[in-house]
Every structure is written in C-alpha cells, then in structure tokens.
Amino acid sequence: MWKEIAAKISETTGQPFEITTHRSVGGGCINQSYSVSDGTLSYFVKINQANQIDMFEAEYLGLQQMYDTQTIRIPQPLCCSIAGDSSFIVMEWLEFGRGDSRAWELMGQNLAKLHQAKGSDRFGWNRNNTIGSTPQINPWSDNWSDFFAEQRIGFQLRLAKRRGGNFPDTGKVVARVKDILSDRNPQPSLVHGDLWSGNAACTVAGEPVILDPATYWGDREVDLAMTELFGGFPAAFYRGYNQTWQLDRDYETRKPLYNLYHVLNHFNLFGGGYESQARSTIDRLLP
C-alpha cells in the first residue's frame, strides 16, 4: 500500500517520492491517519477501506474549493485514490501549535472572508459528501428554508427514527423549520459545515487553519452556530469575525435550530444522551 501511495504522490507532484518513514498520528475516529516522509518532504495521509473512496473524493473537492478562495489556511489536498483494499487521501503536512488571542481573532476574520467569497447563487453543492461518517445530501436549491428543513433536519430525523429514536413526526418538524426560516434569505456562503474545535487549529507560526470539512453552500450562520455547540471558541474568534462581517442581530434565535442538525447527527453516530438533547430542542421549536 505505501508504495502505491508514494507512486501516486510522485505522479501528482511530478517529483520522485519514496516513503522512508510513516507514523500514526491523531486524525479522528473514522480514518487511520499518518505522517509520511522521504526524509525531506512530509505529507498527511488518511486511510480507510476501498469502498470509502467517495468520501475522500468529496473531501478532496471540498478542501480544494475552500483552498482556492485564498481566504483562510486550508491543508492543500494533493491526491486521493485506491491502493489494494484501502482508499486514501494525501494533503500537505502542517505542524500545529497553540494559537494565541491574535491567532483566534485572525481565524474569525479569515472565516468571514471565506463566507464572503463568491461562487454560487444557490444552496447545496455539486455532489453529496459526509458529515462524520453520515451521508450529507446536497441537491441544489434556490430556497434556503426548504434546503435546510428537508436536506438537513428532515434527512437526519429519518435516520434517527430508523435508529430507534423517539422523535415527533418528521413532516411536522420539517414544516416548522421551514416556517422559522421562511424570511431568512442569506447570501449563499461556502461553509466548512463541521466547524467544531477539533477541526480548527493554528500552525506553530500562529496561522489559523480549518480542516476536515463537510463543505456546501449554505447560510454562514451554520458555521458560527457549531463553533458554540461544544463549549465555544475563544472570544477573540467572534470579535474577529464580527469585525469583518457582523452577524445579524437575530442570529441567536436561529442558532439552536442550526445546531439541531449536529445534535441529531451525533445521535445517529453515537446514540446516548444526544436523543434527549435533540428532543429538548425540537420541543422548544414546535408550537
């Protein structure tokens, strides 16, 4: 497998590359992650079963699309392919350190610039991808309330019920979400889609980085909402974001709704107490 990965790197870069060392590194619970090196150059490699190549192809395209905006640092994707029984994605290796207040402020500023980047006048994406290991469905839509209600909340609720979750009627919840968002007509923004603290970092030089996206064109508020779901980012991050693109005053009223998507997804991935958390949010939303 390592020879095939090295050959793909060589083919992509046009330069000879032979893996002399590879070591396991942290990279989440879905994939195996490695640092590979020829003694001079290093790359980050994620590996999964061969049938997961679609997931890596979507991640590659999402990373590349965000990278092309030149707004916030993204690990540049290099290639993805299949080697024997495994699929893999290769991207640039970044050395991470601890970010200070200035780095987090810059992260907020740069995320706002990503959200301001033009590229679509519709919501969705050019293919389906994943949120964790859950499918994320991205058909193009001209209407944000329809898209979020049906392709985010409705889709996750149907999965949750198949998992045995006790939730209100999906059609009723979807209709309520559409009603809440009926007057929301945001500019479509290229969003990270899964922006919690584990997917944000700073290099040793203090440059903010976001990684492991679940990219699509949506309401920028979905990214901001998720940063607050598991404890929140440092205050400097929100200060920097609002300096560059001020959030709407009623963002706080939509935040629980946008985070319901991720709570439902966590129930579908992990079960446990996420069911009661999701039920509590739904109960507050329904009249």
Secondary structure as GFF3:
##gff-version 3
##sequence-region A 1 287
A	DSSP	alpha_helix	2	13	.	.	.	ID=ss1
A	DSSP	beta_strand	21	25	.	.	.	ID=ss2
A	DSSP	beta_strand	32	37	.	.	.	ID=ss3
A	DSSP	beta_strand	42	49	.	.	.	ID=ss4
A	DSSP	three_ten_helix	50	52	.	.	.	ID=ss5
A	DSSP	alpha_helix	53	68	.	.	.	ID=ss6
A	DSSP	beta_strand	77	83	.	.	.	ID=ss7
A	DSSP	beta_strand	86	92	.	.	.	ID=ss8
A	DSSP	beta_strand	96	97	.	.	.	ID=ss9
A	DSSP	alpha_helix	101	116	.	.	.	ID=ss10
A	DSSP	beta_strand	129	131	.	.	.	ID=ss11
A	DSSP	beta_strand	134	136	.	.	.	ID=ss12
A	DSSP	alpha_helix	144	147	.	.	.	ID=ss13
A	DSSP	pi_helix	148	154	.	.	.	ID=ss14
A	DSSP	alpha_helix	155	162	.	.	.	ID=ss15
A	DSSP	alpha_helix	170	180	.	.	.	ID=ss16
A	DSSP	beta_strand	189	191	.	.	.	ID=ss17
A	DSSP	three_ten_helix	197	199	.	.	.	ID=ss18
A	DSSP	beta_strand	200	203	.	.	.	ID=ss19
A	DSSP	beta_strand	208	210	.	.	.	ID=ss20
A	DSSP	beta_strand	216	218	.	.	.	ID=ss21
A	DSSP	alpha_helix	221	227	.	.	.	ID=ss22
A	DSSP	alpha_helix	235	244	.	.	.	ID=ss23
A	DSSP	alpha_helix	251	270	.	.	.	ID=ss24
A	DSSP	alpha_helix	274	285	.	.	.	ID=ss25
###
